[in-house]
Amino acid sequence: MDAIIQVVTGTLIFLSNGIPGLVVAGVALILMFLALIRKESSLMVFAALLTLPVAYAFGSWFGLLLVVRLLPLFSLISALFISREDQVLAWIFPLPPFGFLVYHIFNLVLNDFTGV
């Protein structure tokens, strides 16, 4: 069981750093934007799944970094509001994950894709 947890943890960290982190965060941003434009909640759910590696790698269960750990929930709540056709809340809730992913991409580029 510990081996499975280590593999999953290693995969999440791998997908949040370097070139894979850039690709995953970029695809998540594109899916968020397309979900809001096309009003498809399924695209926002996929974007929330792609936000998981970054949220796991840089978040914490204590302190202010708890907000980072909970970023995929904001995307899922936005998917709920997209399905209920409430456009104002559907556009407001993905702003924190969108902003953090943009910050993460800029941070990766500035640090030469090391993820530090």
Phi, psi and omega in degrees: 000321179295327179294322179294318179296320179293323179293315180295317179297315178298321179294317179297320179290321177299320182284356180252352182242153174070207181296319176300325177295322177295317181292314182296314180294322178294317178294322178297318178297316180296317180294322177299313181296316179295323179297321180286322180289314184273352179060047178244117183287334180295324177295325179290327176294318176296323177295323177295322177294325179282345176278342182303314181299318180292319180294323179289317186289326186250357180264175179212159177270002181229144174079203184290334181288357173298326179297322178294319180296332183264008182302321178299333178293326177298320178292322178292322176295322176297321176298323177297315180288332174295318180291333177272001177062037173257093191288330182294309180289331178294330178272335182282316186294327178279001180297315178299312178295324179297314179296319180291323178293322176296316176300318181296318179295314178299321179295319177296317181293318181292330180262022178057041175063026178273337179082011181275000000 
